[in-house]
Structures are given as C-alpha cells and as structure tokens.
Amino acid sequence: MVKRLYLLRHGRVDTHGRYIGSTDLPLLPEGMEDLMAVAPYLHRQNIDEILCSPLLRCRQTMEVLNLAVRSAICPDLREIDFGEWEGLSFAEILQCDASLVEKWAEWSEDFNFPGGEGIRPFLQRIHKVRQMIDTAVADRLLVISHGGVIRQLICSCLGLGPENYLAFDIQPGLCSVIELHSQGGVLVGLNQGK
C-alpha cells in the first residue's frame, strides 16, 4: 500500500537572512497569507493525520490551515538549535567562527553547533520521526515542520545520505510530497500548493 507524505514548511517568519532554529518566532502576516493560499490545496488532499513541530510558527501554521483531523505535537520535529549562531547572518558567523564554518561545510555527523545541537543528535531525531511516519496508520500524513527537518526527511525517504540535504530548496508555506512504497520513497512534488 502506498502512503502519501506531505511535508509543509511553516509560513514566513521575520528572519532577515539570519539563522533561526530553536528561536521561537511567530509567523509574519505575510506568512499567514502564504498559508491561506496553500490551505485549499491541502484541504483537497484528504489528509487524515498531522504531526507538528512544537515551535510557535508551526503551531500557528496548523491553526491557520484548520484541517479537522487527528493531530499531535511532535518534539522531534523542531528545527536544529544553532546555539551561539542563532540570530546571526552567515557573514557574521563567518567573521567570528571561520574555521568552524569550514568544519561545518565539510559535513560530518560529529559536528556540533557551538553551544547548540550536534548533527548526530539531530539526525537521530529525524530517524525517530521517520519511524513514526512509517508506522503511522494514516495513509495521508501531513508533517508541519522546518526547512532543515524537511530536507533531512526527504533525504531519508529517498534513500539519500544526509549530506545531500542542500539539494532541496524548501520554501516557507509550501508543501513537498513523497509517495512511500515498500521499496522506498518517490518525490512527486516539491514546493507545491499555489
């Protein structure tokens, strides 16, 4: 049996090009508008269950969509914690931590954001979420989460290594769709919903 997985990134927040992971920001009015545009698309998909990140921007996203289905807040769906890099632009991070940025770019599961989360624990959370998805009774499951989480879930479902996460440009307020078969996943839509 084919399961259909909908991966929705929360609506836009006020990041100003800064790294925002664990910071609990609300949606912008424009983010709410994005979601009003994607809501009719999701209502047509016959979603039967929602898993949602506990961060405010995702909970607000779920409220705006107003899908009358089972829902659960899943702590493992929260975005990675950038630690001391939270709220900084890439230029600011590069200026104060150039050697650490190089290590990050080399991609290692042993990398830890200074004062924040490590890649390995983050990937362990993604693995737990993937197990929840695989064992869910729902045939059409909506996951409301964050760009980094969605990128890694796509990699996991398609059998790609986690280092390939930047191959997917995950836009706020839009939905990526994967069909999960017993042999693996097929990406059937990226940034859909308008």
Summary of the structure (lengths in Angstrom):
residues: 194
radius of gyration: 16.3
end to end distance: 28.0
largest distance: 50.8
contacts: 636
relative contact order: 0.24
helix: 42%
strand: 22%
